Structures are given as structure tokens and as C-alpha cells.
């Protein structure tokens, strides 16, 4: 079995939590595999480590279209100052090769979510007609093309080994380009991609679940659409199998937190980096989110005003 290179990962003492200097954070997630658990949940934090559920940890969005279930939600702020959620249109009770679409929402205020849209990959025809997985979509702004690059883990009846594809959109309702391969490894599932640009070295880092050994690994490229390195570097420090990693910056600092779902234990694991390659684990006593029962989700920085608006509208746990 091929084991990826782990040089550059720092094991040892816990990272000292970086202190957030401004604003707050919003965590978007789902909570389980039952139909009613595959909904959009939200939690807030002032420091980026300790999260409190909104709406008594009940769903804030109940999907009306497609499978009427959403997994792996990715929340982010667009160039238009609106917020977007893009997720996997899937009900796990139908099986792990039962989904073929993405679902999106838009909000101007983080409270009212509109424009629910199903993007069915099968409708693109050709090689996409027999899509069996369209998992964990995310998006990143491409300034050169002035569009968002949407990327997701993709498989078909003919090719059941998931790799990542990408396509461009302007509005998260339709694609402007036909999907193309982004990154994959022959014979090995690669899912749950999260792309972060490192301004310091000019590389895009693509973190993903390396299914061969249930770790998070990364590859990098000078170009958003690749080509990315062929040999991944393992960077997750958890002793358990992990998936669904998400990275976010502690505002006002050069520290980034990687959160990942220890799906076999029911816990979330946090580690910190300042260079996107070397990580240290965050002391579990320094962060709180397991009480939310979160599964694969994402975090976005928000303003104090947005934090107050969410708390006023939904209420927050004490």
C-alpha cells in the first residue's frame, strides 16, 4: 500500500490558540444520517474555538427540492457581499452512491435564505449522465476569470473511484463551463476537497480525505485549476480516521485552524498552522463543539453586527 509522505507535519506539544482580534464566526453543519438530521444547522463563536448553537440546535433551513436532505454544507461570503451555502443533495438512507446533484442557497443577512437551487450533474449529459456521487461541493473566487470555481468529489457508474471535478459559475444556479477533472489518484478515493490560497508562497493548497489511510492530505499548485502535485502529503494529526476537513483563519492573525470530522468517534479534531504545511494539534480543552453533534461542515468569519443579528433572531444556547 502506498503511504503518502508525512514530512512537514509537526507532532508533539499542543498549539497555543491564536487570539481572535475582531468579529465572530459562524459554523454551518448537519448532525447525522437520519432524514431529519440532514438539515442546515448553525452555531456561533466569538473566538473561533467555542461554539454555541443557534435555534436550540434545530435546523434553520429545511430543504424543499431535490432529495430534501443536505450534507457537507459549505458556507462562504461572495464578491457581492451576500452569503452562499452549497452542499450535497443527498439522503444517506438511500445509499452512498445515490446522489447526483448539488444544492445552493443565498442570503443577504444570514437569516433569510432564498434561491434554493438544485444543480443536477446528470443534466450535463455525456460522461455525466450516470453520475453516482457529487459530494462535498465547495467554491472559491477566481479573480482572473471573474467567476466562482465550484469543485466536488465525483464518480459515475463507469468509474466508481471518486476524484475531484470543477466547473465555473457566476450565480450558483447554473454552470458557465463543462466540468473538468481537478485532482484524483488512480484506484484511491479522494473526497472532501478544501482549497486555500497561501499568499506567502503563492500556492493553492488542496486538502482532501485520502481514503487509503483515512487521513487528510494535501497537494499544491501555483494554478487554481492545477496541475496539482501527484504525491500527497499527509497532514492530519488525529489518531483516528478523519474526513470533511475545513480551514479558516483566526481573524487578525496569521493562524489557520483545520477542523476535521472524526466520523468514527463522534468528535471534531482541531489543529493549527501558520504556513499551511506544518500543523500542531489544538488542546481539546481549548475548543468546544462536540455538544452540537456536528458532522462535516464549514466556518466563515462574520461581523459583530451579524453575530448580534443571528443571536437576536434565533436565540443562542447559554
C-alpha positions in Angstrom: 0.0 0.0 0.0 1.3 3.4 -0.9 1.7 5.7 2.1 2.0 9.4 1.4 5.0 11.4 2.5 4.4 12.9 6.0 7.4 15.2 6.2 6.4 18.6 7.3 3.8 17.6 9.9 4.6 18.6 13.4 3.7 16.2 16.2 4.3 17.0 19.9 3.1 19.8 22.1 -0.3 21.4 21.6 -0.5 24.7 19.6 -1.2 27.7 21.7 -4.6 29.0 20.5 -4.3 32.2 18.5 -6.4 35.0 19.8 -9.1 36.4 17.5 -8.8 40.2 17.3 -12.1 41.1 15.6 -15.5 39.9 14.6 -17.0 36.5 15.2 -17.5 33.1 13.4 -20.4 31.1 12.0 -20.4 27.3 11.9 -22.6 25.6 9.3 -23.1 21.8 9.6 -25.5 18.9 9.7 -25.9 16.4 12.5 -26.4 12.8 11.3 -27.7 10.3 8.7 -31.4 10.2 9.5 -33.6 12.2 7.2 -34.4 14.9 9.8 -30.7 15.2 10.7 -29.6 16.1 7.2 -30.5 19.7 7.5 -28.7 23.0 7.8 -27.7 23.9 11.4 -25.8 27.0 12.6 -23.7 27.8 15.6 -21.7 31.0 16.5 -18.5 31.8 18.3 -16.7 34.9 19.4 -13.2 33.3 19.5 -13.3 30.7 16.7 -12.9 27.8 19.2 -16.0 27.7 21.5 -19.3 27.4 19.6 -22.9 27.9 20.7 -25.9 26.5 18.8 -28.4 28.8 17.3 -32.1 27.9 17.3 -31.6 25.3 20.1 -29.5 23.3 17.6 -32.6 22.7 15.4 -32.4 23.2 11.7 -32.5 26.7 10.3 -33.1 25.6 6.7 -35.3 22.7 5.7 -34.6 21.8 2.1 -37.7 21.8 -0.2 -36.2 20.5 -3.5 -34.2 17.5 -4.8 -33.6 14.8 -2.1 -34.9 17.2 0.5 -31.7 16.4 2.5 -28.4 18.2 2.6 -24.9 17.1 3.7 -21.5 18.6 3.8 -22.6 22.3 3.7 -20.0 24.9 2.8 -20.8 28.5 3.7 -18.9 31.5 2.4 -19.2 35.2 1.6 -19.4 36.1 -2.1 -18.0 39.0 -4.0 -21.4 40.7 -3.9 -21.3 40.6 0.0 -24.1 38.0 0.0 -23.5 34.7 1.8 -23.9 31.4 0.0 -24.3 27.8 1.1 -23.5 24.9 -1.3 -24.0 21.3 -0.2 -24.5 17.7 -1.2 -28.1 17.0 -2.3 -28.3 13.5 -0.7 -30.2 11.3 1.7 -27.8 8.8 3.2 -30.6 6.4 3.8 -30.8 5.8 0.0 -27.2 4.6 -0.1 -23.7 6.1 -0.6 -23.9 6.1 -4.4 -27.4 7.7 -4.7 -26.7 11.3 -5.2 -26.1 13.2 -8.4 -26.7 16.9 -7.6 -25.6 19.9 -5.6 -27.9 22.3 -3.7 -27.3 26.0 -3.1 -28.9 28.9 -1.1 -28.2 32.7 -1.0 -28.7 35.2 1.8 -28.1 38.9 2.3 -28.4 38.8 6.0 -27.6 35.2 7.2 -31.2 35.0 8.5 -33.3 34.8 5.3 -32.1 32.1 2.9 -33.5 32.2 -0.7 -32.9 30.9 -4.2 -32.7 27.2 -3.3 -31.3 25.6 -6.4 -30.6 22.0 -7.4 -27.7 21.6 -9.9 -28.1 18.1 -11.3 -24.8 16.9 -12.7 -26.6 14.3 -14.8 -28.3 17.1 -16.8 -24.9 17.9 -18.3 -25.2 14.8 -20.4 -22.3 12.8 -21.9 -20.0 11.3 -19.3 -22.0 12.9 -16.5 -25.3 11.0 -17.3 -24.5 8.2 -14.9 -23.2 10.3 -12.0 -23.4 8.4 -8.7 -21.6 10.8 -6.4 -21.5 14.6 -6.4 -20.1 15.0 -2.9 -19.0 17.9 -0.6 -19.0 20.8 -3.1 -17.1 24.0 -2.2 -16.3 27.2 -4.1 -13.5 29.7 -4.5 -13.4 33.0 -6.3 -11.2 33.1 -9.4 -10.3 36.8 -9.9 -8.7 36.1 -13.3 -12.0 34.6 -14.7 -14.2 36.7 -12.5 -16.3 33.7 -11.6 -16.5 31.2 -8.8 -14.9 27.8 -9.3 -17.1 25.1 -7.8 -15.4 21.8 -7.1 -16.7 18.5 -5.7 -15.9 14.7 -5.5 -17.3 13.0 -8.5 -17.9 9.4 -9.5 -20.0 7.5 -12.1 -21.4 4.0 -12.7 -18.4 3.5 -15.1 -15.8 5.0 -12.8 -16.7 4.4 -9.1 -13.4 5.8 -7.7 -14.2 9.3 -6.7 -11.9 12.1 -7.8 -12.4 15.9 -7.9 -14.0 17.8 -10.7 -14.6 21.6 -11.1 -16.8 24.0 -13.1 -17.3 27.7 -13.1 -20.5 29.6 -12.1 -21.5 33.3 -11.8 -24.7 32.8 -9.7 -24.7 29.3 -8.1 -27.7 28.4 -10.2 -26.0 27.3 -13.4 -22.6 26.3 -14.7 -20.8 28.5 -17.3 -18.4 25.8 -18.2 -18.4 22.0 -18.5 -16.9 20.2 -15.5 -13.3 19.1 -15.9 -11.0 16.8 -13.7 -9.2 18.7 -10.9 -7.4 16.1 -8.9 -7.6 12.3 -8.2 -5.5 9.2 -7.7 -5.9 6.1 -9.7 -7.6 3.4 -7.6 -7.9 5.6 -4.5 -10.9 7.5 -3.4 -10.2 11.2 -2.9 -13.1 13.2 -1.4 -13.9 16.3 0.6 -11.6 18.9 -1.0 -10.9 22.2 0.6 -8.7 24.7 -1.4 -6.9 27.6 0.4 -4.6 30.1 -1.2 -1.4 30.9 0.7 -0.4 34.5 -0.2 3.1 33.9 1.4 4.3 31.3 -1.1 1.8 31.8 -3.9 0.5 28.2 -3.8 -3.0 26.9 -3.7 -3.3 24.1 -1.2 -5.9 21.4 -1.9 -6.6 19.4 1.3 -8.7 16.2 1.0 -9.6 13.0 2.6 -7.1 10.4 1.4 -9.2 7.3 1.7 -6.3 4.8 1.5 -5.4 5.5 5.1 -8.3 7.7 6.3 -6.2 10.8 6.7 -6.3 14.4 5.5 -3.5 15.1 2.9 -2.7 18.0 0.7 -1.3 18.7 -2.8 -0.4 22.1 -4.1 -0.3 24.1 -7.3 0.6 27.6 -8.5 -2.6 27.5 -10.5 -6.1 27.1 -9.1 -7.1 24.5 -11.6 -3.8 22.7 -11.4 -2.0 20.6 -12.2 -1.6 19.7 -8.6 1.2 17.6 -7.1 1.0 13.9 -7.8 2.2 12.8 -4.4 0.0 13.9 -1.5 1.4 14.9 1.9 -0.4 13.7 5.0 -1.1 16.5 7.5 -3.8 15.3 9.8 -2.6 14.6 13.4 -5.6 12.7 14.7 -5.1 9.1 15.7 -8.5 8.3 14.3 -9.9 8.2 10.8 -10.9 11.7 9.7 -12.8 13.4 6.8 -14.5 16.7 5.9 -11.6 19.0 6.8 -12.3 22.7 6.7 -9.8 25.6 7.1 -10.5 29.1 8.5 -8.4 32.0 9.5 -8.3 33.4 13.1 -9.1 36.9 12.1 -6.3 39.5 12.7 -3.6 36.8 12.9 -1.6 34.5 10.6 -3.0 31.4 12.2 -5.3 29.0 10.4 -7.4 26.3 12.1 -8.1 23.0 10.3 -11.2 21.2 11.7 -12.0 17.6 10.7 -14.7 15.1 11.5 -13.5 12.1 13.4 -16.5 10.3 12.0 -15.9 7.0 13.9 -15.7 8.7 17.3 -18.3 11.4 17.1 -15.7 14.1 17.8 -14.2 17.0 15.9 -10.4 17.4 15.9 -8.7 20.8 15.6 -5.1 21.6 14.5 -3.4 24.9 13.7 -0.9 26.0 11.1 0.8 29.3 10.1 2.4 28.0 6.8 -0.2 25.6 5.5 2.2 22.7 5.7 3.3 22.3 9.4 0.5 21.6 11.9 0.1 21.3 15.7 -2.9 19.9 17.5 -5.1 22.3 19.5 -5.6 21.2 23.0 -9.2 19.6 23.2 -9.8 21.6 26.3 -9.4 24.8 24.3 -12.4 24.3 21.9 -16.0 23.3 22.3 -18.3 22.0 19.5 -18.9 18.2 20.1 -22.0 19.0 22.1 -23.5 20.2 18.8 -23.2 16.7 17.3 -21.8 18.2 14.1 -20.9 16.4 11.0 -18.9 17.6 8.0 -19.4 21.4 8.0 -17.6 24.7 7.5 -16.9 28.0 9.2 -17.0 31.6 7.9 -15.9 34.8 9.6 -18.7 37.3 10.4 -19.0 40.7 11.8 -20.1 41.6 15.4 -23.3 43.1 13.9 -24.1 39.9 12.0 -23.4 37.9 15.2 -25.9 40.0 17.1 -28.5 39.7 14.4 -28.3 35.9 14.4 -28.5 35.7 18.2 -31.4 38.1 18.3 -33.3 36.1 15.6 -32.6 32.5 16.6 -31.6 32.7 20.2 -28.3 31.1 21.4 -27.6 28.4 24.0 -26.3 29.7 27.4 
